[in-house]
Amino acid sequence: MHEAIKVSNVSKVFSRGYLRKSHKLVLSGIDLKITEGDRLVIVGESGMGKTTLARIMADLEWPTEGQVLWFGQDIGRMSKKEKRLLRGSVQYVHQDPYSSLHPAKTIFNIVADPLRYAHGLKSKDLRKRVKELMEMVGLTPAEYFFNKYPHHLSGGGRQRLAIARALTTEPRVIIADEPISMIDMSLRASIIKLFKDLNDQYNIAVVLVLHDIGAAKYFTYEKGEVAILYGGKIVEKGEGTKVLDNPLHPYTRVLINSSPVADPELARNRQVEQLRSYAVPIRTPDSKGCPFAHACNYYIEKCLERDPQLVPVEQNHEIACHVFCNRDGVI
Ligand SMILES: Nc1ncnc2c1ncn2[C@@H]1O[C@H](COP(=O)(O)OP(=O)(O)OP(=O)(O)O)[C@@H](O)[C@H]1O
């Protein structure tokens, strides 16, 4: 299987303030890849760098250091022409379906416009393709929606429309940033199911940014990988079922144990570990040590001094933790 997107040693620093002298390290040393036709979920709480990473993967943001490869080619070294040829192959779906769609355009034109401009489709062919794409995302009967506007749709319907628009370029990868966070609870599973179907039926690689563990499990149950982000670093990554069913990093364990469960009996009896701090770590390029050390109940002196690297603990499962893992495996 070929790599669709590969991120190597990516760091991102945002600079601001007077003379841009204040530097914030938002991502550091990120290595991540998704192969063609696969699934990947990036999980973490708010402020951990998920959106920045997804935007860098989609070439909407540029890394301060490191490389991003699309289908084996370094996008930082591509000419404009080369990039233009590949751009349609990687599509980005925004978090907010309420502001990402033009409110004064009909649903037909939202899907048709990119087909007109990029593929030169007209009249009958255009109508046929718009109908096909709307059916692919479950907006049926498609003709019923043609002359309606985004405000006629629910949040879930709008997200489907945004996905239909993304499909107009026949992408090989879709990157969706928190695609269910602004949608009613009852519709969330159906949107994740839609991404699963696009992956299964059309072999489109899908990267989802999520903070909902239940949704991450549902998406990677059959296949796919999960990367857990904390303080701009990947602290655990690997096969979805391994990471989510057998979490080894102390942050992943807390994240999973504190996610809501439907069974009231289970919820009542569950012991949730309390962290030493719930503050989002603010890191600069000079920060030392593990980003989770200030919150971790198991930290040792070394955690404050040295940044742990990702180490394999079993096949396709890595963690970055001085306490729970060393080069010989899990302690
Ligand atoms: N353009 C920017 N300039 C300065 N700081 C930024 C910029 N974009 C993001 N940040 C900061 O980077 C950090 C990570 O932001 P990011 O949006 O990537 O996190 P996130 O995990 O996606 O959080 P959320 O789920 O809240 O979107 C935050 O502290 C944010 O304030």
The ligand as an SDF file (V2000), in Angstrom:
LIG
                    3D

 31 33  0  0  0  0  0  0  0  0999 V2000
   -2.9050   31.3550   14.0000 N   0  0  0  0  0  0  0  0  0  0  0  0
   -2.5670   31.1700   15.2780 C   0  0  0  0  0  0  0  0  0  0  0  0
   -1.8210   32.0610   15.9600 N   0  0  0  0  0  0  0  0  0  0  0  0
   -1.4440   31.8680   17.2430 C   0  0  0  0  0  0  0  0  0  0  0  0
   -1.8090   30.7660   17.9680 N   0  0  0  0  0  0  0  0  0  0  0  0
   -2.5650   29.8450   17.3560 C   0  0  0  0  0  0  0  0  0  0  0  0
   -2.9890   29.9830   15.9830 C   0  0  0  0  0  0  0  0  0  0  0  0
   -3.7370   28.8870   15.6530 N   0  0  0  0  0  0  0  0  0  0  0  0
   -3.7790   28.1000   16.7630 C   0  0  0  0  0  0  0  0  0  0  0  0
   -3.0810   28.6830   17.7710 N   0  0  0  0  0  0  0  0  0  0  0  0
   -2.8880   28.1280   19.1130 C   0  0  0  0  0  0  0  0  0  0  0  0
   -2.3730   26.8190   18.9780 O   0  0  0  0  0  0  0  0  0  0  0  0
   -2.8960   25.9750   19.9800 C   0  0  0  0  0  0  0  0  0  0  0  0
   -3.4710   24.7410   19.3310 C   0  0  0  0  0  0  0  0  0  0  0  0
   -4.5900   25.1230   18.5690 O   0  0  0  0  0  0  0  0  0  0  0  0
   -5.4320   24.1010   17.7000 P   0  0  0  0  0  0  0  0  0  0  0  0
   -6.6470   24.8100   17.1770 O   0  0  0  0  0  0  0  0  0  0  0  0
   -4.5540   23.4410   16.7020 O   0  0  0  0  0  0  0  0  0  0  0  0
   -5.8490   23.0210   18.8170 O   0  0  0  0  0  0  0  0  0  0  0  0
   -7.0210   21.9750   18.8270 P   0  0  0  0  0  0  0  0  0  0  0  0
   -6.5080   20.7800   19.5350 O   0  0  0  0  0  0  0  0  0  0  0  0
   -7.5430   21.7710   17.4470 O   0  0  0  0  0  0  0  0  0  0  0  0
   -8.1180   22.6830   19.7110 O   0  0  0  0  0  0  0  0  0  0  0  0
   -9.6790   22.9090   19.3790 P   0  0  0  0  0  0  0  0  0  0  0  0
  -10.3070   21.5600   19.4920 O   0  0  0  0  0  0  0  0  0  0  0  0
  -10.0980   23.8580   20.4650 O   0  0  0  0  0  0  0  0  0  0  0  0
   -9.7380   23.5040   17.9930 O   0  0  0  0  0  0  0  0  0  0  0  0
   -3.9260   26.7840   20.7510 C   0  0  0  0  0  0  0  0  0  0  0  0
   -3.3400   27.2090   21.9460 O   0  0  0  0  0  0  0  0  0  0  0  0
   -4.2110   27.9530   19.8480 C   0  0  0  0  0  0  0  0  0  0  0  0
   -4.5010   29.1010   20.5970 O   0  0  0  0  0  0  0  0  0  0  0  0
  1  2  1  0
  2  3  1  0
  2  7  2  0
  3  4  2  0
  4  5  1  0
  5  6  2  0
  6  7  1  0
  6 10  1  0
  7  8  1  0
  8  9  2  0
  9 10  1  0
 10 11  1  0
 11 12  1  0
 11 30  1  0
 12 13  1  0
 13 14  1  0
 13 28  1  0
 14 15  1  0
 15 16  1  0
 16 17  2  0
 16 18  1  0
 16 19  1  0
 19 20  1  0
 20 21  2  0
 20 22  1  0
 20 23  1  0
 23 24  1  0
 24 25  2  0
 24 26  1  0
 24 27  1  0
 28 29  1  0
 28 30  1  0
 30 31  1  0
M  END
$$$$
